[in-house]
Amino acid sequence: MENKKQGEKLTKNTPLKEVLKLAHPCKCEACTVGCRHGSGFLIDDDIPKIAKFLNVSEEVLKKELLEEVEKFNTKRYRPKIIRKDKPYGKCIFFDEEIGCRVHEAKPLECKVSMGCKGYGEKLSLWFMLNHFVNKDDAESVRQYESYLKSGGKTLEGAELKDLVPDKEKLRKILSFEIR
């Protein structure tokens, strides 16, 4: 019950330590659907941990096992996706029998993805807001505005006015006066 209440109070500014308390290790069908149909994004700290766990260099990891993707004008790596003539596929590290082959060094987004919890979507939004949306990058802010206008969900503390509290600066960003 305690975690459910915490999940309801999740905001953009919830500290990582509190987010991790909500994200217990789980291998249920709802939590592994992301592994079967995509992969989680890595933050910078994840790359050396996974490379060390796999006993490969960071360069080999990036070249052979990861792919770079851009979202909200921010580039991040994610494990390659094994696609079989489909736009989606399973994470290169996912094994149907054992689950995540890098579980001990699992990327942060994968750690916080909880499909079986009512607050799982909020955890995913927290990751997106804290690791993709960059308030100091005008293009990232504009792309985030487009996301919001198209019906994208957000968390408390992540409205445009929260990210860029200076109204004039926000106006200039959104009108492309600031590039």
Residue pairs with C-beta under 8 A, 6 or more apart in sequence:
3 21
3 22
3 117
3 119
4 117
4 118
4 119
6 18
6 21
6 22
6 119
7 22
7 117
7 118
7 119
7 122
7 123
8 119
10 19
10 22
10 119
10 122
10 123
10 126
10 155
11 126
11 155
11 156
11 157
11 158
12 126
12 129
12 130
12 154
12 155
12 156
12 157
12 158
12 162
13 157
14 126
19 112
19 123
19 126
20 111
20 112
22 112
22 114
22 117
22 119
22 123
23 111
23 112
23 113
23 114
23 123
24 114
25 103
26 114
26 116
27 99
28 115
28 116
30 115
30 116
30 120
31 113
31 114
31 115
31 116
32 94
32 99
32 115
33 115
34 40
34 91
34 110
34 113
34 115
35 90
35 91
35 93
35 94
35 99
35 100
35 110
36 90
36 91
36 94
37 88
37 89
37 90
38 78
38 81
38 88
38 89
38 91
39 78
39 79
39 80
39 81
39 91
39 92
39 93
39 94
39 110
40 78
40 79
40 91
40 106
40 107
40 108
40 109
40 110
40 113
41 69
41 71
41 76
41 77
41 78
41 107
41 109
41 127
41 131
41 132
42 50
42 66
42 76
42 77
42 78
42 79
42 107
42 108
42 109
43 76
43 107
43 108
43 109
43 131
45 108
46 105
46 107
46 108
47 58
47 61
47 62
47 66
47 77
48 58
49 105
50 61
50 102
50 105
50 107
51 57
51 58
51 60
51 61
52 105
53 102
53 104
53 105
54 61
54 65
54 102
54 105
56 64
56 65
62 68
62 77
65 79
65 80
65 92
65 93
66 77
66 78
66 79
66 80
67 77
67 78
67 79
67 80
67 81
68 75
68 76
68 77
69 75
69 76
69 77
69 78
70 76
71 128
71 132
72 128
72 132
72 133
72 134
72 140
72 143
72 144
72 147
73 134
73 137
73 139
73 140
73 143
74 131
74 132
74 133
74 134
74 137
74 140
76 131
76 132
78 107
79 91
79 92
79 93
79 107
80 91
80 92
81 88
81 89
81 90
81 91
81 92
82 89
82 90
82 91
82 92
83 89
91 100
93 100
93 101
93 102
94 100
94 101
95 101
100 106
100 110
108 127
108 131
109 124
109 127
109 131
112 123
112 124
112 126
112 127
113 120
113 123
113 124
114 120
114 123
117 123
121 153
122 155
125 153
125 154
125 155
125 158
126 155
129 154
129 155
129 158
132 140
133 140
133 141
133 144
133 158
133 163
134 140
134 141
135 141
135 163
135 164
138 173
138 178
138 179
139 179
141 160
141 163
141 164
141 170
141 173
141 174
142 173
142 174
142 176
144 160
144 163
145 160
145 174
148 154
148 160
160 170
160 174
161 167
161 170
164 170
164 173
169 178
171 177
172 178
